[in-house]
């Protein structure tokens, strides 16, 4: 199978390695955050049910688990938004530069 010279040019571009490194770093960091949040909440449900079922205030009917569950959702949205922001700024700029240089 013949290889396209543009592919080899892109693969050898230092900006491509930079893109892969930055994207992998962000992806692994966000993955770790999601794992900690989701498994942390799941472990709380499994082993601290009494804590989660306590009301958030003395005269409240809302248990502690509800705001924590909403927090998990909100953190997921924030992390997704952060990744989209990075992808649309840093990663896209590098990708365009790499493609421009690779097709010269």
N, C-alpha and C positions, 0 to 999 in steps of 0.2 A: 504494500500500500504506500503510495507516494504521500509525503507530508507537504503541507502547504508552507511555503517559506514564511508567510506572515505569522503562522502559529509558532514556529520556532523563534521568530523575532520577538514575539510577545512573551513567550515563555522565558526567554533569556533577559528580558527587560527588568532592571532593578526595581522599577516602579510596580511591576506586576508582583514581584516578591513582597514589596512593601504593602500592596493592597491585600494580598493573601494573609500576611502577618497581622495587619491591623484588623481585618475582618474576622480572622480566627480568634484574636484576642478579645474582641468585643463579644463574639458569639459564645466563647467559653465562659467569659465573665457573667454574661446574662444567663447562660444555662445554669451556672452555679447558683446565682441569685434565685432563679425560679425553683430549682431543686430545694434550696434551703426553705423558701417560703412555703411551697406546696407540701413538702414532707414535714416541715415544722408544724404546719397547721394540722396535717393528718395525724401526726404523733400526739398533738394536743387533744384531738378528738378521741384518739385511742386510749390515752393514758391520763388525761386530765379533764375528763368529762364533767366532774364536779365543779372545777374551776370555770369551764366554759358555760355551765348552766347557771352560774350565779348572776344575779341582776347587776347591771352596770352602776346602779345607784340604789340607795335604800328604798326609794319609793318608785322604782322603775320596774317595768315588766319585760324590758329588753335584756336578754342574757348577754354576757360578755362575748360569747361565740359569734353573735350576729355582726357586731362591728369588726371583729377579727376576720370573719369570712368576707365581708365587704372589702376589708383591707387587702386581702389576697387578690381580689378581683381588680381593685384599684392599682395595686403594685404591678399586676400583669399588664394592665393598660399602659402604665407609665413606662415599663420596660420595653414594651412593644413600640411605643411612641419614640423612645430614645433610639432604638435600633433603626426605625424608619428615618429619623432625623439624620443619624450617622450615614445611613445608606444613601440618602438623597443629597448629602453634602460631600463628605470626605470620600466615600467609596465611589460615587458617581463621577466626581471630578477626576479621581485617579483612573477610573475605567476609561473615560473619554480621552485622557492624555495617553494612556497605553494604546488604545485603538488608533489614535492619530499617528503615534510613532510607529506602530506596527504595520500600518498600511502605506507608509511612505515608500 
